[in-house]
Amino acid sequence: MRRIVSTALAGCAAIALAGCDGNPLARQAETKSEAEVAQAEFPQRVYWGDSHLHTDNSIDAYGFGTRLGPEEALRFARGEEVTSTLGLKARLARPLDWLAITDHSDGLGGTKALAEAPRILIRDPVMKRWHDLLNSGPAGSQRAVAEIIDARARDKMPPAMMDPDTGEKRTRSIWDAHIDTVERYNEPGKFTAFLGFEYTLMDGGKNLHRNVIFRDGGKRVKKIVPFAALGTVIPDGLWRYMDGYEKATGGKVLAIPHNSNLSNGLMFQLTEPGGGAMSAAYARRRAAHEPLVEITQIKGDSEAHPFLSPNDEFAGFGVTGWELGDLAMAEGKSNEMFAGEYLREAFKRGLTIQDRTGVNPYKVGVIGSTDSHTSLATADENNFFGKHTGNEPQAGRAMQTQNLGTRQGRFGWHYLAGGYAGVWAVANTRAAIFDAMMRREVYATTGPRMTVRFFGGWDFGAGDLNGDWVRAGYTRGVPMGGTFKSGSGKAGKGRPSFIVSALKDPDGANLDRVQVVKGWTDKAGKAHEKVFDVVWSDPAKRKLAGGKVPSVGDTVDVARATYTNAIGAPQLATVWSDPEFDPGQRAFYYLRVMEIPTPQWPAYDALRYKLKLPPEVRVKAQERAYTSPIWYDPPA
Amino acid sequence: MTFREAAARVLREPLVHFLVAGALVFALFGDNGAPQDRRIAIDSAQIGRLSAEFAQTFRRPPTRAERDALIANAVRDEVYYREALRLGLDRDDLVVRRRMRLKMEGFATTPVDLAAPSDTTLQGWLDRYPARFAGEPTYSFEQRFAGGPIALPASLDDAPTSEVAARFGEDFAAALPRLPLGQWTPVASGFGEHSVRLNARRPAPPPRLADIRQRVENDWRAAQARASSERAYRALRDSYTVTIER
């Protein structure tokens, strides 16, 4: 308990300090400015980061017990040691290159304010109950937040809690203090700290959340406050807010939807929200504001579901528990909802909508991020600080019922220790990383830091790999996130070819295989998908059988939570061309890079806390990376 | 021993019992004679606040009867509050104790001197904790991978340790400080065996305040906040004699 209170104190102190900072921009004159940072001719390094992290300014994170604020979050991401809310020393084995703190705009700082408000001034009996629970220790605090989320999902929030005037004042003061803190930790060339927030759009319990990330510094971003989602069920208001920001400040901002897997089919609809065929204007609007989607994070993975991709033996990573219903478990899931939730299907739907309207609303790149609510951006299996403070490292966490949808079948072990974003940028600055996001030159991993390159062109051959193939990739082709150049004279002639290169995480597990996932639409307008194994380890021993590469094997010793790199390969590279290419068919291609099996966080917990886990608990898995697709448009 | 256990033990101390009993006696009887403590005054400012809160909840001002009820309720609150204090009901209430502590800590930490620190202050801080701000050694090297072509740079110039570690792994980066200069030498990385020729190794340059002022200031500020809250606690703590029985 002492830890909780004393770290709360540290967090408050940090905010108090930052709030009184005078003019941080003037004082930054000595620090290198973005313009002074050297930029590569084309991206040479992948920059690792987390675009989705909550601190004690988030209404639920504080309620779940987190007492670490933005300053601790930034220090931790940069590789410094901090003390977690529950009192453990926490440090990343490897620092991140960048971080976006994305606290919920709805009720920003709200639980903290409710907990710290003089009790005598709280009139609403429900709020009084929450106030008491929040102050009664971690268990009560978590109870309060479960009730708040529930009330939010059921539209039963006490009116005083939603009062716009109080909320606005509180938001402004927290936002300004937050900006000052982030500005103090943004160090161009060394560590990028983005300004951002989470727009927590819900339709009942259906998750339509977006993270909003600014390219700009505090001077511009202080002109606005985070935009709240309350009372709306479609993202239109957010897009208008983003347009307004860009117009008023000359800055740039993007939005990244996440947890489509908990939207009960609403995230990637074929129609406009509320029904009706999607218009080209709507599709264009969505694509312009939302160039990326978060494909994997702690609350599950949204690449592919076995119901949609029955022939893909690797579909369904991290869907257990999450596939039961929406975020709040207010509504269960039925099979026809999956198609609006998983990225592979969204890419396919995008093609069909483009066939019809000429615009692809789901031409999105993919990233992973944590969505951690502990201020600690951890995604390593052996160093996982949990989804929120209720499941920071402790003996029982793998089997705890978890707070969202407490009643039906979601448990601690369903959380994935995962989600980082790899960005191919020309420098480690806000501008360079943001611009790479806008052009979708990004990829997702479930935690490990594999280095993945993917270029598409018309004339790549096996010989290219012996030369400067990165230069070749950029000059003769397009990188991940791009569209095949058409009208270049070469387009449509022959078959597209791809430079594929994956390096294992230098401090992690070997690679099993690299796959190209292709989707396309046929003449009847129907979408299809196919997974090609294009390069794999031990090809001499592992011959294709029935069109598939046999399993790589398994070295995991669950009891010791270890594995060895006796199987797999440190690097897999090839030039692949599509044997089934039809120049008349719209298509996309993305890579899925599979690691060999490794222990998952419950296995490390079992070792650490001497647990006997039930057989259904996931103790090993093949971690993976997903790249943004490369798209092909047939000649008009 | 945690703070709570220590506190629990302190509360079992006979001396503490005596003091608490004394305080209770004082609370119950000692100030009975003080007339101002038996007076409850509700002024117009407070009535204004009560009405405003009502209006915030119900989106209309209270009627006269409702306002009278609010006032009666405020008096009731106050009477119970004072009587509860007299009975010491706040003492065994965990929620009350935590709230009181948070408030005290809030008082203790807010008024830190926040004036922008001078270069002298920060240079002093940097000199005091050089290890915290030490830069990284850099390396220039060429490498060949035993397993054939690999998607790694064949050479790096003046790359800091962290970049080498991010690209080649921790073991590889850890081997570079001991490597002979100018000779092809086997080095293992996370990928396998390499042959490496180290061409230059530069120790971390001494950190210059001008280059890392913001970082030094961040660290200084965080330390000031911690020190200030610790000082505030110490000032109170030092007026107590605490005995802990083990």
Interface residues (C-beta under 8 A of the other chain):
Chain A: M1 R2 V5 A8 L9 A10 C12 A13 A14 A16 L17 C20 D21 G22 R27 Q28 E30 T31 K32 Q44 R45 W48 E71 R94 P95 E116 R119 I120 L121 R123 D124 D132 N135 S136 G137 P159 A160 D163 R184 Y185 E187 R449 T451 R453 L465 N466 S501 L503 K504 D505 P506 D507 G508 P570 Q571 A573
Chain B: T2 F3 R4 E53 F54 Q56 T57 D77 L94 V95 R98 R99 R101 L102 E105 G106 T109 T110 V112 L114 A116 G147 P149 I150 A151 L152 P153 S162 E163 A165 A166 R167 F168 G169 E170 F172 S189 G190 F191 G192 A210 D211 I212 R213 Q214 R215 E217 N218 R221 A222 A225 R226 S228 S229
